[in-house]
Amino acid sequence: MISTTVDTVAVYKALGDEIRLGMVRKIAASSEPLASCTVVSSCASLLKLSQPTVSHHFAKLVAAGVLVEEKEGTQKLYRVDYDVLREAGVNVDQLLQV
């Protein structure tokens, strides 16, 4: 049965980009939600991307439901929404293998 709450196409489009897939893997590797500044700075320096470009990728992942964004004070924290991935038919174990 296909869920009407998850936009499967949006999930796969979001994960179809190597940069976004890497970001999801990095966030998933952490047992705690990661602060945007941690991921942005590491992604920006490793991938030689500007902060606005990394923020654009975050926005795509959040809009697709792949990441959940939570505010804590002035920081944004991100965690992977495994339920959305599973509902979209993503093999989470395989996705997270590097």
N, CA, C and O atoms as a GROMACS GRO file, in nm:
protein
  392
    1MET      N    1   0.084  -0.118   0.000
    1MET     CA    2   0.000   0.000   0.000
    1MET      C    3   0.089   0.125   0.000
    1MET      O    4   0.184   0.133   0.078
    2ILE      N    5   0.059   0.220  -0.084
    2ILE     CA    6   0.137   0.342  -0.094
    2ILE      C    7   0.079   0.448  -0.002
    2ILE      O    8  -0.042   0.473  -0.002
    3SER      N    9   0.166   0.508   0.076
    3SER     CA   10   0.123   0.612   0.170
    3SER      C   11   0.097   0.742   0.094
    3SER      O   12   0.169   0.776   0.000
    4THR      N   13  -0.006   0.813   0.136
    4THR     CA   14  -0.035   0.942   0.074
    4THR      C   15   0.033   1.057   0.148
    4THR      O   16   0.028   1.172   0.104
    5THR      N   17   0.096   1.025   0.261
    5THR     CA   18   0.159   1.131   0.340
    5THR      C   19   0.304   1.156   0.299
    5THR      O   20   0.358   1.262   0.330
    6VAL      N   21   0.367   1.062   0.232
    6VAL     CA   22   0.507   1.077   0.192
    6VAL      C   23   0.513   1.096   0.042
    6VAL      O   24   0.456   1.018  -0.034
    7ASP      N   25   0.583   1.199   0.000
    7ASP     CA   26   0.605   1.224  -0.142
    7ASP      C   27   0.729   1.146  -0.184
    7ASP      O   28   0.841   1.195  -0.173
    8THR      N   29   0.706   1.024  -0.231
    8THR     CA   30   0.815   0.933  -0.265
    8THR      C   31   0.909   0.993  -0.368
    8THR      O   32   1.031   0.979  -0.356
    9VAL      N   33   0.855   1.060  -0.468
    9VAL     CA   34   0.938   1.120  -0.573
    9VAL      C   35   1.030   1.226  -0.511
    9VAL      O   36   1.148   1.233  -0.545
   10ALA      N   37   0.977   1.309  -0.423
   10ALA     CA   38   1.058   1.413  -0.359
   10ALA      C   39   1.170   1.352  -0.275
   10ALA      O   40   1.282   1.403  -0.274
   11VAL      N   41   1.141   1.243  -0.206
   11VAL     CA   42   1.242   1.175  -0.124
   11VAL      C   43   1.356   1.126  -0.213
   11VAL      O   44   1.473   1.149  -0.184
   12TYR      N   45   1.320   1.058  -0.322
   12TYR     CA   46   1.423   1.004  -0.411
   12TYR      C   47   1.500   1.114  -0.484
   12TYR      O   48   1.620   1.101  -0.508
   13LYS      N   49   1.433   1.222  -0.519
   13LYS     CA   50   1.503   1.335  -0.581
   13LYS      C   51   1.602   1.396  -0.482
   13LYS      O   52   1.714   1.430  -0.520
   14ALA      N   53   1.561   1.409  -0.358
   14ALA     CA   54   1.649   1.466  -0.256
   14ALA      C   55   1.771   1.378  -0.233
   14ALA      O   56   1.882   1.428  -0.217
   15LEU      N   57   1.750   1.247  -0.233
   15LEU     CA   58   1.861   1.154  -0.210
   15LEU      C   59   1.942   1.128  -0.336
   15LEU      O   60   2.050   1.069  -0.328
   16GLY      N   61   1.892   1.170  -0.450
   16GLY     CA   62   1.960   1.146  -0.577
   16GLY      C   63   2.081   1.232  -0.601
   16GLY      O   64   2.155   1.209  -0.697
   17ASP      N   65   2.103   1.329  -0.517
   17ASP     CA   66   2.218   1.417  -0.529
   17ASP      C   67   2.329   1.366  -0.436
   17ASP      O   68   2.303   1.341  -0.318
   18GLU      N   69   2.450   1.351  -0.487
   18GLU     CA   70   2.561   1.297  -0.407
   18GLU      C   71   2.589   1.379  -0.282
   18GLU      O   72   2.618   1.323  -0.176
   19ILE      N   73   2.580   1.508  -0.293
   19ILE     CA   74   2.607   1.595  -0.178
   19ILE      C   75   2.502   1.573  -0.070
   19ILE      O   76   2.535   1.557   0.047
   20ARG      N   77   2.375   1.573  -0.110
   20ARG     CA   78   2.268   1.553  -0.012
   20ARG      C   79   2.275   1.413   0.049
   20ARG      O   80   2.252   1.396   0.169
   21LEU      N   81   2.306   1.314  -0.032
   21LEU     CA   82   2.319   1.178   0.020
   21LEU      C   83   2.431   1.172   0.124
   21LEU      O   84   2.416   1.108   0.227
   22GLY      N   85   2.541   1.238   0.096
   22GLY     CA   86   2.652   1.243   0.192
   22GLY      C   87   2.612   1.312   0.321
   22GLY      O   88   2.652   1.271   0.429
   23MET      N   89   2.534   1.418   0.308
   23MET     CA   90   2.489   1.490   0.427
   23MET      C   91   2.399   1.400   0.512
   23MET      O   92   2.412   1.396   0.634
   24VAL      N   93   2.309   1.328   0.447
   24VAL     CA   94   2.219   1.237   0.520
   24VAL      C   95   2.301   1.129   0.590
   24VAL      O   96   2.275   1.096   0.706
   25ARG      N   97   2.399   1.075   0.520
   25ARG     CA   98   2.483   0.972   0.582
   25ARG      C   99   2.559   1.027   0.702
   25ARG      O  100   2.571   0.960   0.804
   26LYS      N  101   2.610   1.149   0.691
   26LYS     CA  102   2.684   1.210   0.802
   26LYS      C  103   2.592   1.231   0.923
   26LYS      O  104   2.630   1.202   1.037
   27ILE      N  105   2.473   1.281   0.899
   27ILE     CA  106   2.379   1.305   1.009
   27ILE      C  107   2.333   1.173   1.070
   27ILE      O  108   2.320   1.162   1.191
   28ALA      N  109   2.310   1.072   0.985
   28ALA     CA  110   2.265   0.942   1.034
   28ALA      C  111   2.372   0.873   1.118
   28ALA      O  112   2.340   0.793   1.206
   29ALA      N  113   2.498   0.902   1.092
   29ALA     CA  114   2.607   0.840   1.166
   29ALA      C  115   2.614   0.888   1.311
   29ALA      O  116   2.678   0.825   1.395
   30SER      N  117   2.548   0.999   1.340
   30SER     CA  118   2.547   1.054   1.475
   30SER      C  119   2.427   1.001   1.552
   30SER      O  120   2.316   0.990   1.498
   31SER      N  121   2.450   0.968   1.678
   31SER     CA  122   2.339   0.918   1.761
   31SER      C  123   2.250   1.032   1.810
   31SER      O  124   2.137   1.009   1.854
   32GLU      N  125   2.299   1.154   1.800
   32GLU     CA  126   2.224   1.272   1.842
   32GLU      C  127   2.197   1.361   1.721
   32GLU      O  128   2.273   1.356   1.624
   33PRO      N  129   2.091   1.442   1.725
   33PRO     CA  130   2.072   1.539   1.615
   33PRO      C  131   2.194   1.630   1.604
   33PRO      O  132   2.253   1.669   1.705
   34LEU      N  133   2.231   1.663   1.482
   34LEU     CA  134   2.348   1.748   1.460
   34LEU      C  135   2.308   1.892   1.436
   34LEU      O  136   2.208   1.920   1.370
   35ALA      N  137   2.388   1.982   1.488
   35ALA     CA  138   2.365   2.125   1.468
   35ALA      C  139   2.402   2.159   1.325
   35ALA      O  140   2.498   2.106   1.270
   36SER      N  141   2.327   2.249   1.266
   36SER     CA  142   2.352   2.288   1.127
   36SER      C  143   2.493   2.342   1.110
   36SER      O  144   2.557   2.316   1.008
   37CYS      N  145   2.542   2.416   1.210
   37CYS     CA  146   2.677   2.472   1.196
   37CYS      C  147   2.782   2.362   1.187
   37CYS      O  148   2.881   2.379   1.116
   38THR      N  149   2.762   2.251   1.256
   38THR     CA  150   2.856   2.138   1.250
   38THR      C  151   2.858   2.078   1.111
   38THR      O  152   2.965   2.057   1.053
   39VAL      N  153   2.740   2.052   1.057
   39VAL     CA  154   2.732   1.988   0.926
   39VAL      C  155   2.770   2.086   0.816
   39VAL      O  156   2.842   2.050   0.723
   40VAL      N  157   2.724   2.210   0.827
   40VAL     CA  158   2.755   2.309   0.724
   40VAL      C  159   2.904   2.331   0.715
   40VAL      O  160   2.960   2.329   0.605
   41SER      N  161   2.969   2.352   0.828
   41SER     CA  162   3.113   2.380   0.823
   41SER      C  163   3.191   2.260   0.774
   41SER      O  164   3.285   2.276   0.696
   42SER      N  165   3.156   2.138   0.817
   42SER     CA  166   3.230   2.022   0.771
   42SER      C  167   3.203   1.994   0.624
   42SER      O  168   3.295   1.961   0.550
   43CYS      N  169   3.078   2.006   0.580
   43CYS     CA  170   3.045   1.984   0.439
   43CYS      C  171   3.108   2.092   0.352
   43CYS      O  172   3.161   2.063   0.244
   44ALA      N  173   3.102   2.213   0.397
   44ALA     CA  174   3.156   2.324   0.319
   44ALA      C  175   3.306   2.308   0.301
   44ALA      O  176   3.359   2.330   0.191
   45SER      N  177   3.376   2.270   0.408
   45SER     CA  178   3.521   2.259   0.395
   45SER      C  179   3.561   2.133   0.319
   45SER      O  180   3.652   2.138   0.237
   46LEU      N  181   3.495   2.021   0.345
   46LEU     CA  182   3.530   1.896   0.276
   46LEU      C  183   3.495   1.901   0.128
   46LEU      O  184   3.573   1.856   0.044
   47LEU      N  185   3.379   1.956   0.097
   47LEU     CA  186   3.332   1.954  -0.042
   47LEU      C  187   3.361   2.083  -0.116
   47LEU      O  188   3.329   2.097  -0.234
   48LYS      N  189   3.422   2.178  -0.046
   48LYS     CA  190   3.454   2.308  -0.105
   48LYS      C  191   3.328   2.378  -0.158
   48LYS      O  192   3.325   2.428  -0.271
   49LEU      N  193   3.226   2.379  -0.073
   49LEU     CA  194   3.099   2.444  -0.107
   49LEU      C  195   3.079   2.566  -0.019
   49LEU      O  196   3.129   2.573   0.093
   50SER      N  197   3.005   2.662  -0.071
   50SER     CA  198   2.974   2.780   0.010
   50SER      C  199   2.864   2.747   0.109
   50SER      O  200   2.789   2.651   0.092
   51GLN      N  201   2.855   2.827   0.213
   51GLN     CA  202   2.751   2.807   0.314
   51GLN      C  203   2.611   2.817   0.252
   51GLN      O  204   2.526   2.735   0.287
   52PRO      N  205   2.584   2.913   0.162
   52PRO     CA  206   2.451   2.917   0.102
   52PRO      C  207   2.418   2.791   0.021
   52PRO      O  208   2.302   2.748   0.018
   53THR      N  209   2.517   2.732  -0.042
   53THR     CA  210   2.493   2.609  -0.119
   53THR      C  211   2.458   2.494  -0.026
   53THR      O  212   2.366   2.418  -0.055
   54VAL      N  213   2.529   2.481   0.084
   54VAL     CA  214   2.500   2.375   0.181
   54VAL      C  215   2.361   2.398   0.241
   54VAL      O  216   2.285   2.303   0.259
   55SER      N  217   2.328   2.522   0.272
   55SER     CA  218   2.195   2.553   0.326
   55SER      C  219   2.085   2.518   0.226
   55SER      O  220   1.978   2.472   0.265
   56HIS      N  221   2.111   2.540   0.099
   56HIS     CA  222   2.016   2.502  -0.007
   56HIS      C  223   1.991   2.351  -0.004
   56HIS      O  224   1.877   2.307  -0.017
   57HIS      N  225   2.096   2.273   0.013
   57HIS     CA  226   2.082   2.128   0.019
   57HIS      C  227   2.003   2.086   0.143
   57HIS      O  228   1.920   1.995   0.136
   58PHE      N  229   2.028   2.152   0.256
   58PHE     CA  230   1.950   2.124   0.376
   58PHE      C  231   1.802   2.150   0.350
   58PHE      O  232   1.716   2.069   0.387
   59ALA      N  233   1.771   2.262   0.286
   59ALA     CA  234   1.632   2.298   0.259
   59ALA      C  235   1.563   2.192   0.174
   59ALA      O  236   1.447   2.158   0.198
   60LYS      N  237   1.633   2.140   0.075
   60LYS     CA  238   1.577   2.034  -0.011
   60LYS      C  239   1.547   1.908   0.070
   60LYS      O  240   1.442   1.846   0.053
   61LEU      N  241   1.640   1.871   0.157
   61LEU     CA  242   1.621   1.750   0.238
   61LEU      C  243   1.506   1.766   0.337
   61LEU      O  244   1.430   1.672   0.361
   62VAL      N  245   1.494   1.884   0.396
   62VAL     CA  246   1.385   1.911   0.491
   62VAL      C  247   1.251   1.913   0.417
   62VAL      O  248   1.154   1.855   0.464
   63ALA      N  249   1.246   1.979   0.301
   63ALA     CA  250   1.122   1.988   0.224
   63ALA      C  251   1.073   1.851   0.181
   63ALA      O  252   0.952   1.827   0.173
   64ALA      N  253   1.165   1.760   0.152
   64ALA     CA  254   1.128   1.625   0.110
   64ALA      C  255   1.090   1.537   0.228
   64ALA      O  256   1.036   1.428   0.210
   65GLY      N  257   1.119   1.584   0.350
   65GLY     CA  258   1.087   1.506   0.469
   65GLY      C  259   1.197   1.411   0.511
   65GLY      O  260   1.181   1.337   0.608
   66VAL      N  261   1.310   1.413   0.440
   66VAL     CA  262   1.421   1.324   0.472
   66VAL      C  263   1.485   1.364   0.605
   66VAL      O  264   1.520   1.278   0.686
   67LEU      N  265   1.498   1.494   0.627
   67LEU     CA  266   1.552   1.545   0.753
   67LEU      C  267   1.443   1.619   0.829
   67LEU      O  268   1.354   1.680   0.771
   68VAL      N  269   1.453   1.610   0.960
   68VAL     CA  270   1.366   1.688   1.049
   68VAL      C  271   1.452   1.799   1.106
   68VAL      O  272   1.562   1.775   1.157
   69GLU      N  273   1.401   1.920   1.098
   69GLU     CA  274   1.472   2.038   1.148
   69GLU      C  275   1.404   2.082   1.277
   69GLU      O  276   1.283   2.104   1.281
   70GLU      N  277   1.484   2.096   1.383
   70GLU     CA  278   1.433   2.142   1.511
   70GLU      C  279   1.515   2.262   1.554
   70GLU      O  280   1.636   2.267   1.531
   71LYS      N  281   1.449   2.358   1.615
   71LYS     CA  282   1.520   2.476   1.665
   71LYS      C  283   1.548   2.458   1.813
   71LYS      O  284   1.462   2.414   1.890
   72GLU      N  285   1.670   2.491   1.850
   72GLU     CA  286   1.710   2.490   1.990
   72GLU      C  287   1.785   2.619   2.015
   72GLU      O  288   1.904   2.631   1.983
   73GLY      N  289   1.717   2.715   2.071
   73GLY     CA  290   1.775   2.848   2.087
   73GLY      C  291   1.794   2.910   1.950
   73GLY      O  292   1.698   2.924   1.873
   74THR      N  293   1.916   2.947   1.920
   74THR     CA  294   1.944   3.008   1.789
   74THR      C  295   1.996   2.907   1.688
   74THR      O  296   2.022   2.940   1.573
   75GLN      N  297   2.010   2.782   1.732
   75GLN     CA  298   2.063   2.678   1.644
   75GLN      C  299   1.952   2.594   1.582
   75GLN      O  300   1.844   2.581   1.639
   76LYS      N  301   1.981   2.539   1.468
   76LYS     CA  302   1.893   2.441   1.406
   76LYS      C  303   1.961   2.306   1.418
   76LYS      O  304   2.080   2.291   1.389
   77LEU      N  305   1.884   2.208   1.461
   77LEU     CA  306   1.934   2.071   1.474
   77LEU      C  307   1.866   1.986   1.368
   77LEU      O  308   1.749   2.005   1.337
   78TYR      N  309   1.940   1.891   1.314
   78TYR     CA  310   1.887   1.804   1.209
   78TYR      C  311   1.904   1.658   1.248
   78TYR      O  312   2.005   1.618   1.305
   79ARG      N  313   1.800   1.580   1.216
   79ARG     CA  314   1.806   1.435   1.232
   79ARG      C  315   1.736   1.372   1.113
   79ARG      O  316   1.650   1.434   1.050
   80VAL      N  317   1.772   1.249   1.083
   80VAL     CA  318   1.713   1.176   0.971
   80VAL      C  319   1.577   1.123   1.016
   80VAL      O  320   1.564   1.070   1.126
   81ASP      N  321   1.476   1.135   0.930
   81ASP     CA  322   1.344   1.079   0.958
   81ASP      C  323   1.337   0.942   0.891
   81ASP      O  324   1.299   0.930   0.774
   82TYR      N  325   1.373   0.840   0.965
   82TYR     CA  326   1.378   0.704   0.911
   82TYR      C  327   1.240   0.654   0.870
   82TYR      O  328   1.229   0.575   0.776
   83ASP      N  329   1.136   0.699   0.938
   83ASP     CA  330   1.000   0.656   0.903
   83ASP      C  331   0.964   0.703   0.762
   83ASP      O  332   0.904   0.627   0.685
   84VAL      N  333   0.998   0.826   0.729
   84VAL     CA  334   0.970   0.878   0.594
   84VAL      C  335   1.046   0.797   0.491
   84VAL      O  336   0.992   0.760   0.386
   85LEU      N  337   1.173   0.769   0.520
   85LEU     CA  338   1.253   0.690   0.425
   85LEU      C  339   1.192   0.552   0.404
   85LEU      O  340   1.180   0.505   0.290
   86ARG      N  341   1.154   0.488   0.511
   86ARG     CA  342   1.094   0.353   0.500
   86ARG      C  343   0.961   0.358   0.424
   86ARG      O  344   0.935   0.273   0.339
   87GLU      N  345   0.879   0.459   0.453
   87GLU     CA  346   0.750   0.472   0.383
   87GLU      C  347   0.770   0.494   0.233
   87GLU      O  348   0.687   0.453   0.152
   88ALA      N  349   0.880   0.558   0.197
   88ALA     CA  350   0.910   0.583   0.056
   88ALA      C  351   0.971   0.459  -0.011
   88ALA      O  352   0.994   0.459  -0.132
   89GLY      N  353   0.997   0.356   0.068
   89GLY     CA  354   1.053   0.234   0.013
   89GLY      C  355   1.204   0.230   0.009
   89GLY      O  356   1.263   0.148  -0.061
   90VAL      N  357   1.268   0.320   0.084
   90VAL     CA  358   1.414   0.324   0.088
   90VAL      C  359   1.464   0.217   0.184
   90VAL      O  360   1.415   0.206   0.297
   91ASN      N  361   1.562   0.139   0.140
   91ASN     CA  362   1.628   0.043   0.227
   91ASN      C  363   1.728   0.121   0.312
   91ASN      O  364   1.839   0.152   0.266
   92VAL      N  365   1.689   0.153   0.433
   92VAL     CA  366   1.768   0.242   0.519
   92VAL      C  367   1.906   0.183   0.548
   92VAL      O  368   2.005   0.256   0.547
   93ASP      N  369   1.912   0.052   0.574
   93ASP     CA  370   2.041  -0.010   0.603
   93ASP      C  371   2.138   0.006   0.486
   93ASP      O  372   2.255   0.037   0.505
   94GLN      N  373   2.088  -0.016   0.366
   94GLN     CA  374   2.172  -0.004   0.248
   94GLN      C  375   2.208   0.143   0.220
   94GLN      O  376   2.321   0.173   0.180
   95LEU      N  377   2.115   0.232   0.242
   95LEU     CA  378   2.140   0.375   0.220
   95LEU      C  379   2.254   0.426   0.306
   95LEU      O  380   2.334   0.508   0.262
   96LEU      N  381   2.260   0.378   0.429
   96LEU     CA  382   2.356   0.431   0.525
   96LEU      C  383   2.493   0.365   0.515
   96LEU      O  384   2.586   0.408   0.583
   97GLN      N  385   2.506   0.263   0.433
   97GLN     CA  386   2.638   0.202   0.412
   97GLN      C  387   2.723   0.294   0.328
   97GLN      O  388   2.678   0.349   0.227
   98VAL      N  389   2.844   0.311   0.370
   98VAL     CA  390   2.935   0.398   0.297
   98VAL      C  391   3.019   0.317   0.201
   98VAL      O  392   3.102   0.374   0.130
   0.00000   0.00000   0.00000
